[in-house]
């Protein structure tokens, strides 16, 4: 949706409907967005719909983390084994990691602040936007989503909550990375041995470098699905209210502040 074309005379829009999901402007806490970039570079940018920047930072994090063995070094550091952490860490590449990591945090915070300002203007302008998109690739329409259903599916398996609310790009990224991480970390086998109380075998079979990716991906999927389900429901309510006021409310109807309707 471009606002410079002749048929679009509105400066700002609150949302845009595509078959890949609903792109929506809403108020976000910039500190929360920045913290997701701290957890995993790229996640903060996905939250503010900067997908290309997010993909670049996300795959850079994977690459540089694998090259430097950063996750394994972190695990040794948490256990107080600082000599082993220093021995395994690749100093040649770690200095490439630091500026990109800090940029991801700063840029996601800055973008969240800017989008909050634009959202205030877009909400005041209250421009109409398409509520359905039908193409040969699928159909997407504005509908109310239950945040707790999104939460439950995201807990069951990463990406299912995002598929429920039709955030296809995030869902595909979360699904593919979850499968890659689980297969390389032997996490399922480790959980299996833990359930059998064979903790030594579980410790031997699990790859720590790959396993430490999983918590960030898992909890990001839950947060992304739940928070966006909440905002989609708010957007649906606002659009419905505007439609009913425009087409069914009398033009002479006036509701004064503090007045109750029986």
C-alpha positions as CSV (number, residue, x, y, z in Angstrom):
1,X,0.0,0.0,0.0
2,X,1.7,3.2,-1.2
3,X,0.4,6.6,-0.1
4,X,1.9,8.5,-3.1
5,X,-0.4,6.9,-5.7
6,X,-3.4,8.9,-6.9
7,X,-6.0,6.4,-5.4
8,X,-4.3,6.6,-2.0
9,X,-4.6,10.1,-0.6
10,X,-4.0,9.2,3.0
11,X,-0.6,9.9,4.6
12,X,-0.5,7.1,7.1
13,X,-2.3,3.7,7.4
14,X,-2.8,1.6,10.5
15,X,-2.6,-1.7,8.7
16,X,-2.1,-3.5,5.3
17,X,-3.6,-6.9,4.4
18,X,-1.5,-9.4,2.4
19,X,-1.7,-13.1,1.9
20,X,1.4,-13.4,4.0
21,X,-0.3,-11.8,7.0
22,X,-1.4,-8.4,8.3
23,X,1.2,-5.7,8.6
24,X,0.0,-3.5,11.5
25,X,1.2,-0.4,13.2
26,X,0.6,-0.4,17.0
27,X,2.2,0.8,20.1
28,X,5.2,-1.3,21.2
29,X,7.4,-0.9,24.2
30,X,10.8,-0.1,22.6
31,X,12.7,-1.6,25.5
32,X,10.9,-5.0,25.0
33,X,11.8,-4.8,21.3
34,X,15.4,-4.1,22.2
35,X,15.5,-6.9,24.7
36,X,14.4,-9.4,21.9
37,X,17.4,-8.1,19.9
38,X,19.5,-8.8,23.0
39,X,18.1,-12.4,23.1
40,X,18.7,-13.0,19.4
41,X,19.6,-10.3,16.8
42,X,16.9,-10.1,14.2
43,X,13.9,-10.8,16.5
44,X,13.5,-7.2,17.4
45,X,13.3,-6.3,13.7
46,X,10.8,-9.0,13.0
47,X,8.5,-7.5,15.7
48,X,8.6,-4.1,13.9
49,X,8.2,-5.7,10.5
50,X,11.7,-4.9,9.2
51,X,12.0,-8.4,7.7
52,X,15.0,-8.0,5.3
53,X,17.1,-6.4,8.1
54,X,15.8,-9.0,10.5
55,X,16.8,-11.9,8.2
56,X,20.3,-10.4,7.6
57,X,20.9,-10.0,11.4
58,X,19.4,-13.4,12.2
59,X,21.5,-15.4,9.8
60,X,24.6,-13.3,10.7
61,X,24.0,-14.3,14.3
62,X,23.8,-18.0,13.4
63,X,27.0,-17.8,11.2
64,X,29.2,-15.9,13.6
65,X,27.9,-17.8,16.7
66,X,28.9,-21.1,15.0
67,X,32.2,-19.8,13.9
68,X,33.2,-18.4,17.3
69,X,31.5,-21.3,19.3
70,X,30.0,-18.5,21.4
71,X,27.1,-20.6,22.9
72,X,29.6,-23.2,24.1
73,X,31.8,-20.6,25.6
74,X,28.8,-19.0,27.4
75,X,27.9,-22.4,28.8
76,X,31.4,-22.9,30.2
77,X,31.3,-19.3,31.6
78,X,28.0,-20.0,33.4
79,X,29.5,-23.0,35.0
80,X,32.6,-21.1,36.1
81,X,34.9,-22.9,33.7
82,X,36.5,-19.7,32.3
83,X,39.7,-21.4,31.1
84,X,37.7,-23.8,28.9
85,X,35.6,-20.8,27.6
86,X,38.7,-18.9,26.6
87,X,40.2,-22.0,25.0
88,X,37.2,-22.6,22.8
89,X,36.3,-19.0,21.8
90,X,37.6,-17.8,18.5
91,X,39.0,-14.4,19.1
92,X,39.6,-13.7,15.4
93,X,35.9,-13.5,14.7
94,X,34.4,-12.4,18.0
95,X,35.3,-8.8,17.3
96,X,33.2,-8.9,14.2
97,X,30.2,-10.0,16.3
98,X,30.2,-7.1,18.8
99,X,29.4,-4.1,16.5
100,X,26.6,-6.0,14.6
101,X,25.1,-7.2,17.9
102,X,25.0,-3.6,19.3
103,X,23.6,-2.3,16.0
104,X,20.7,-4.8,16.2
105,X,19.8,-3.6,19.7
106,X,20.1,0.1,18.8
107,X,18.3,0.0,15.4
108,X,15.4,-2.1,16.7
109,X,14.9,0.3,19.6
110,X,15.0,3.3,17.3
111,X,12.6,1.8,14.8
112,X,10.1,0.9,17.5
113,X,10.2,4.6,18.8
114,X,9.6,5.9,15.2
115,X,6.8,3.5,14.5
116,X,5.1,4.4,17.7
117,X,5.0,8.1,16.6
118,X,3.7,7.1,13.1
119,X,1.0,4.9,14.8
120,X,-0.3,7.9,16.8
121,X,-0.6,9.9,13.5
122,X,-2.2,7.0,11.7
123,X,-4.7,6.4,14.4
124,X,-5.7,10.0,14.4
125,X,-6.1,10.0,10.6
126,X,-8.0,6.7,10.9
127,X,-7.7,5.9,7.2
128,X,-9.6,3.0,5.7
129,X,-7.6,-0.1,4.7
130,X,-8.3,-3.3,2.9
131,X,-9.7,-6.0,5.2
132,X,-9.4,-8.9,2.7
133,X,-6.8,-10.0,0.2
134,X,-7.5,-12.7,-2.4
135,X,-4.8,-13.9,-4.8
136,X,-3.9,-17.1,-6.5
137,X,-1.6,-17.8,-3.5
138,X,-4.4,-17.7,-0.9
139,X,-6.9,-15.7,1.0
140,X,-6.3,-13.5,4.0
141,X,-9.0,-11.5,5.9
142,X,-9.2,-9.5,9.0
143,X,-10.7,-11.6,11.9
144,X,-10.6,-11.8,15.6
145,X,-8.0,-14.1,17.1
146,X,-7.9,-15.5,20.6
147,X,-4.5,-14.7,22.2
148,X,-4.7,-17.7,24.5
149,X,-5.2,-20.1,21.6
150,X,-2.2,-18.6,19.9
151,X,-0.3,-18.9,23.2
152,X,-1.2,-22.6,23.6
153,X,-0.3,-23.6,20.0
154,X,3.0,-21.7,20.2
155,X,3.8,-23.6,23.4
156,X,2.9,-26.9,21.7
157,X,5.4,-26.3,18.9
158,X,7.2,-23.2,17.7
159,X,5.5,-21.6,14.6
160,X,2.0,-23.0,15.2
161,X,0.8,-19.9,17.1
162,X,2.1,-17.7,14.3
163,X,0.4,-19.9,11.7
164,X,-2.8,-19.5,13.6
165,X,-2.6,-15.7,13.3
166,X,-1.3,-15.9,9.7
167,X,2.2,-14.4,10.3
168,X,3.5,-16.6,7.6
169,X,7.0,-15.1,7.3
170,X,7.7,-15.4,11.0
171,X,6.1,-18.8,11.1
172,X,8.3,-20.2,8.3
173,X,11.4,-18.8,9.8
174,X,10.6,-20.2,13.3
175,X,9.6,-23.6,11.9
176,X,12.7,-24.0,9.8
177,X,15.2,-22.9,12.4
178,X,13.4,-25.0,15.1
179,X,13.8,-28.1,13.0
180,X,17.5,-27.3,12.2
181,X,18.3,-26.7,15.8
182,X,16.5,-29.8,17.1
183,X,18.1,-32.1,14.6
184,X,21.6,-30.7,15.2
185,X,21.3,-30.5,19.0
186,X,19.8,-34.0,19.5
187,X,17.4,-32.2,21.8
188,X,14.6,-34.8,21.4
189,X,16.9,-37.6,22.4
190,X,18.1,-35.6,25.3
191,X,14.6,-35.0,26.6
192,X,13.8,-38.7,26.1
193,X,16.8,-39.8,28.3
194,X,15.8,-37.2,30.9
195,X,12.3,-38.6,31.1
196,X,14.0,-42.0,31.7
197,X,16.1,-40.3,34.5
198,X,19.3,-41.2,32.5
199,X,20.8,-37.7,32.9
200,X,24.4,-38.7,32.1
201,X,23.3,-40.1,28.8
202,X,21.2,-37.0,28.1
203,X,24.3,-34.8,28.8
204,X,26.4,-36.9,26.5
205,X,24.0,-36.9,23.6
206,X,23.0,-33.2,23.6
207,X,25.1,-30.7,21.6
208,X,25.4,-27.6,23.8
209,X,26.3,-25.2,21.0
210,X,23.1,-25.9,19.1
211,X,20.8,-26.4,22.2
212,X,21.3,-22.9,23.5
213,X,19.6,-21.5,20.4
214,X,16.4,-23.2,21.3
215,X,15.2,-21.1,24.3
216,X,15.3,-17.8,22.4
217,X,13.5,-19.3,19.3
218,X,10.9,-21.0,21.5
219,X,10.0,-18.1,23.7
220,X,10.1,-15.6,20.8
221,X,7.5,-17.7,19.0
222,X,5.2,-17.6,22.1
223,X,5.6,-13.9,22.6
224,X,5.2,-13.0,18.9
225,X,2.0,-15.2,18.5
226,X,0.4,-13.9,21.7
227,X,1.2,-10.2,21.4
228,X,0.1,-10.0,17.7
229,X,-3.1,-11.9,18.4
230,X,-4.0,-9.3,21.0
231,X,-3.2,-6.4,18.5
232,X,-5.1,-8.1,15.7
233,X,-8.2,-8.4,17.9
234,X,-7.9,-4.7,18.8
235,X,-7.6,-3.8,15.1
236,X,-10.7,-6.0,14.2
237,X,-12.7,-4.3,17.0
238,X,-11.8,-0.8,15.8
239,X,-12.6,-1.6,12.1
240,X,-15.9,-3.1,13.1
241,X,-16.8,-0.1,15.2
242,X,-15.9,2.3,12.4
243,X,-18.0,0.3,9.9
244,X,-21.1,0.2,12.2
245,X,-20.8,3.9,13.0
246,X,-20.6,4.8,9.4
247,X,-23.3,2.6,8.0
248,X,-25.7,2.0,10.9
249,X,-25.4,4.9,13.3
250,X,-27.7,7.9,12.9
251,X,-25.9,11.0,11.9
252,X,-27.8,12.8,14.6
253,X,-26.6,10.5,17.3
254,X,-24.5,12.3,19.9
255,X,-22.9,10.6,22.9
256,X,-21.6,13.0,25.5
257,X,-18.7,12.2,27.8
258,X,-19.9,10.4,30.9
259,X,-23.3,9.5,29.5
260,X,-24.6,6.0,29.9
261,X,-26.5,4.1,27.3
262,X,-29.2,1.8,28.6
